[in-house]
Amino acid sequence: MLETELLNEKNINIGYLENGKLVGYLITLNLGDEVEVLRIGVHPNFRNRGIAKNLFNSFFDILKTQQIKKVFLEVSENNKFAKFLYESLGFKKLYTRKNYYENGLSADIYGLEI
């Protein structure tokens, strides 16, 4: 699935390079007038440097040039750092999917209107 999403020209996928090495990425699924953020990641040695926020801001800049009206993502109920980031970017919690993950944790679904 990941390879398919990376190769889909309609999706917006962004990488963050430092010294020629990929240290952060944002992978999405384009659903027409909505986009779902499938994955965002920053290498542990490069965290807490604003890379994830920069990835999202670049993503938002791209969205402004397209007909995309909403962005959605899911996050584990116990991922406080990610929730803080998403909320600082304007995402709002919409609802919770109970016992969503194999380990029994729930997923919080966040949304943002562009």
N, C-alpha and C positions, 0 to 999 in steps of 0.2 A: 504494500500500500504506500509506503513512504516514497519509494522510487516513482510510482505513478504520480503522486502529488507534486514531487519536485520537477517532473518533466511536463506537467500540465501548464501550458503557456498562459492560461487564464488565471491561475493562482498567483498570489503575490508572495514570493519567498525572498527573504533578505538575509544576507550574511554580514558578519562584522569581522573584518580582518585586522590583525595586528602583526606587524612585521611579516606579512605575507602568509600568516596562518589564520585559519578560521577559528575564532574563539567564541563566537556567538551566532545564533541563527533564529529566525522566526519563519515558521512554515504555516501556510493557510490553505483553506479550501474555499474556492469561490463558488457561491451558490446563487449567482445572479445579482440581486440587489443586496445581498448579505454575504458576509465572509465569516467563516469560523476559523479561529486560531487553533491549529492542531497541536503545535509544539512551539515552545520558546525555550532556549537553553543558552547558558553561558558557562564556559569552562570554569571549574572551581577556582583556579588560580587567578581568574580575571573578574570575579564577582565583586560587588560593592563598589564598582567604578562607573556606574551609570550606563553600562552597555545595553542592558535590557530596555531601559527607558529610551535610549537612542534608537534602538531597533524599532520600538513602537512608534516613536515620533517620525521616523522615516516612513514607516508603514502608513501612518495617518496622512502624511504629505501625499503619498501615492493615491490613497483613497479619495482625497479631495479632487483629484483629476478624473475620477471615474463616477459611475452612477451607483455607487455602493452607499447604502443608507444605514446599515447596522453591522455591528461586529459582535460576535459571541465567542465565549471560551468557557472551558470548564477547569476547575481547580479542586484539588483534594481539600476536604473540609479542614484538615489540620495544617495546610501550607500557609502559615501566617505571613511569611515574607512575600510570597507571590500575591496574596490578597491585598497586602499593603501597597504593592506596586500597582496592581490593577485599579484599585480605588483611587490612588494618587493620579492616575491617568484619566479618571472620569467614569470608569466602569461601575455599574451598579449590580448588586446581587439580585437576580431575578427569582430563582427558586433553587431547591436542593433535590438531587436525585439520591434517594436513600440507598445505602448498600450498593453503590454503583461499581466500586472496584472489587477485585477478587479478594482483597484482604478485609472486606466488610466496611471499609470507609465509604462515606458518602461524597458526592461531587456537588460543589456549588457551581451554578451556572450564572455567569456574568454577561451583561450586555452593555453596549454603548451605541447611542444613536449619533450618527455623523452629521 
